[in-house]
């Protein structure tokens, strides 16, 4: 793990959100990345995901 990656993110908030959605943290992260890949150009990340 790279501690500098998403250093400003509060992991407990993300974990709580996953629990509220009833999904595992890994599934939430994978779904988020998939969604970002789908919209990469629109969100200015084309070529970075």
VOBA-1610 file (N, C-alpha, C; in pm, whole numbers, padded with zeros to 5 digits, always signed):
BEGIN
Unk+00084-00119+00000Unk+00000+00000+00000Unk+00088+00124+00000Unk+00045+00224-00073Unk+00114+00352-00078Unk+00041+00448+00014Unk+00101+00483+00127Unk+00035+00569+00224Unk+00005+00708+00169Unk+00078+00751+00066Unk+00054+00882+00007Unk-00072+00883-00079Unk-00113+00764-00127Unk-00232+00756-00212Unk-00355+00786-00129Unk-00435+00881-00172Unk-00559+00921-00104Unk-00534+00953+00043Unk-00423+01020+00070Unk-00385+01051+00208Unk-00491+01133+00281Unk-00567+01213+00209Unk-00669+01296+00272Unk-00802+01227+00293Unk-00813+01104+00245Unk-00940+01031+00258Unk-00953+00972+00398Unk-01071+00986+00456Unk-01098+00927+00587Unk-01154+00787+00564Unk-01070+00688+00584Unk-01108+00549+00556Unk-01231+00506+00635Unk-01247+00557+00755Unk-01363+00517+00837Unk-01493+00564+00773Unk-01491+00679+00708Unk-01611+00728+00639Unk-01644+00637+00521Unk-01542+00596+00448Unk-01562+00507+00334Unk-01614+00371+00381Unk-01555+00319+00488Unk-01601+00191+00543Unk-01745+00199+00591Unk-01781+00310+00656Unk-01919+00329+00703Unk-02015+00334+00585Unk-01976+00403+00479Unk-02059+00410+00358Unk-02081+00273+00297Unk-01977+00192+00292Unk-01990+00057+00239Unk-02086-00024+00324Unk-02074-00011+00456Unk-02164-00083+00547Unk-02308-00037+00528Unk-02328+00093+00510Unk-02464+00146+00489Unk-02524+00092+00360Unk-02440+00069+00260Unk-02486+00014+00132Unk-02499-00137+00136Unk-02445-00198+00241Unk-02451-00344+00253Unk-02357-00417+00160Unk-02242-00353+00129Unk-02143-00416+00042Unk-02008-00419+00113Unk-01923-00510+00069Unk-01787-00517+00122Unk-01707-00397+00069Unk-01611-00353+00147Unk-01528-00240+00108Unk-01461-00264-00027Unk-01407-00383-00048Unk-01339-00415-00174Unk-01435-00403-00292Unk-01560-00446-00273Unk-01659-00436-00381Unk-01691-00290-00412Unk-01706-00209-00307Unk-01734-00067-00327Unk-01620+00001-00404Unk-01498-00030-00365Unk-01382+00030-00432Unk-01375-00015-00578Unk-01396-00144-00603Unk-01393-00195-00740Unk-01502-00131-00825Unk-01623-00120-00769Unk-01733-00058-00843Unk-01704+00090-00872Unk-01643+00157-00776Unk-01609+00299-00794Unk-01507+00315-00906Unk-01404+00232-00906Unk-01301+00238-01010Unk-01362+00206-01146Unk-01447+00104-01152Unk-01514+00070-01278Unk-01596+00188-01330Unk-01668+00253-01241Unk-01748+00369-01281Unk-01661+00484-01329Unk-01548+00504-01262Unk-01456+00610-01304Unk-01395+00578-01441Unk-01367+00450-01466Unk-01314+00411-01598Unk-01417+00440-01706Unk-01542+00410-01678Unk-01650+00433-01775Unk-01661+00581-01810Unk-01640+00666-01712Unk-01657+00811-01730Unk-01525+00886-01731Unk-01415+00816-01755Unk-01281+00876-01745Unk-01267+01005-01826Unk-01315+01005-01948Unk-01301+01125-02030Unk-01380+01241-01970Unk-01502+01214-01927Unk-01590+01318-01873Unk-01535+01378-01743Unk-01462+01298-01666Unk-01409+01348-01539Unk-01261+01385-01547Unk-01209+01391-01668Unk-01073+01437-01690Unk-00965+01337-01652Unk-00996+01207-01657Unk-00898+01105-01621Unk-00865+01010-01734Unk-00905+01043-01856Unk-00879+00953-01968Unk-00728+00928-01979Unk-00692+00800-01988Unk-00553+00761-01997Unk-00486+00742-01863Unk-00558+00770-01754Unk-00500+00757-01621Unk-00559+00642-01540Unk-00662+00576-01592Unk-00725+00467-01516Unk-00710+00336-01589
//
